[in-house]
Amino acid sequence: MKTRVKVRVPATTANMGPGFDCLGMALDIWNTVEVKVGALGFEITGHGHDSLPQDSTNLIHRSIVRIFDELDKAVPEFHLTCHNDIHLTGGLGSSSAALVGGLVAGNSLCDGAIPEDDLLQIASEIEGHPDNVTPALLGGFQIAVKRHGRVIAAAVPTPDDLAAVLFVPNVAMPTSEARGILKPEVSRADAVYNIGRAALLVRAFATGDLAYLEAATDDRLHQPQRQSIFFPMKNLFRAAMDAGALGVFLSGAGSAVLALTRDREYTIGYEMADAAAKSGLDGEIIVTKPSQQGANIVEFS
């Protein structure tokens, strides 16, 4: 068994407009998790340093323990050091990053005894849906669906020159609240609307032909309902498109808004921030890009 491991795990954006609970993409924003066996302790820096639990109830800690339990191994004492560049409760996959980071770190300590696909199944079971954990683990743009209780993941090529411009409000939108307002049933017309656009979105990424990305990122299943608890959303969407974005959507359950573009990144960011300010909303602009790499081990001994 290893005695030290350091893991990086990316932020993720899920749904991507029409792909509710089945489409997700890794972003070039990273958390790091370092585990040292033989000592007890917990340290968090970055986002959540003053709010996340620093004990055995922390999701990273619980995910490491889950690996040892899966392998029927005794859980050793360990010290956790975490640095979080991923915003919390903003729709950027912070919980999935914690979960996947812990699973990958624990599995590395156990010499990679659990295959990657089984790690994905465990992560999806814990998270409840696979759209964030799949790209967090595997990287890239992923389609994730369940069949007979198991997740099937399929990667979609991502254009090399694509940028992601995020407006991350300083007001959190807890996933439980954002999911709780969704309708339990949808009309056939709305289902067809989203199916067609999800297919168009995958085609746009796979071919690099982004001409129809505005239509491909539209949605009727979750964003209209979430507008009721995030009033500036449409203003941010319009500001991004008017500034030259190719497509725009609520990242995950929100509150971050993500615009896709090949150029004018900072203009798009400025215009989204300006639209937010006019709606009485403050926040941060982040210019990043899709990441082809998922969770990865950067150091071990």
C-alpha positions, 0 to 999 in steps of 0.5 A: 500500500502507498503511504502518500498520494496527491490527486488533481480533479477538475470542475465540471459543467453538467446538463449543458442546456438540453442534456439534463442529468446525462451530459457533462464536461470537465473544465480547466479548474482544479481541486487538489487532494493530498493524503498522507497515511500514518498521521491524523489531521485535516486542512482545507484552503481555498473555497470552503476553507471556513465552511466545509467540515474538517473531520470524518464527515467530509465527503473526501474523507468518506470517499477514501473510507469507501474504497477501503470498505469496498476492498475489505481493508482496514482504514488507516489513520491519514492526514488530508490536505485539500486546496479548492479552486472550484466554487461551492454550490455554483453548479461547477461540480464541487461535490463531484470533485470531492467525491471523485478526488477521494475515490481516486486517492483512496484507490491509489493508496490501495495500488489501483485495486478497483478498475476505473469503470467500477470507480465510476459506478461507485461515484454515480451511486453516491452522487445519485446522477452521473453527469458530473462524476463522469467527466470529473473522473474521465475528463472531456465531454461525456455522455453518461446514461444508466442501463441495468443499473450501471453507467455507460460513458461515451466521450464526445470530441471537443474542439481545441479552440473552444473557450468557456466563460463563466459568470459565478454569482456570489449567491449560491444556489444549492442543488437540492433547492434547484432540483426541488422546483423541477416538475416530476413530469414533462410534456411530449413536446418539451421532451422532443424539444430537448432530445433534438437539441441534445443530439444537435449539441453532441453533433456540434462538438463532434464535428467542430461545426458550432454554427447552431450552438445557440439553438443546441444549448436551449432547454425546456426541462430545467432552465425555465423553472430555475429562472424562478429562483435565479431571476437574472439568468435570462439577462445574462444569457442575452448579454453573452449572446449579444457579446458574441458567444456561440451558446450559453446555459446554466452550469449544472443546477446553477448559479454559474452561467457558462458561455461557449466561444472561440473568441471575445472571451473577456468582452463576453465576460464583461458584458455578463458581469455588467448585466448581472450588476444591472440586476443587482447581482455581484460575482466573478468572471472566470475564463477557462476551457474544456479539460480533456483530462479528468482526475489524475495522480500527480504525486505518490510514494 
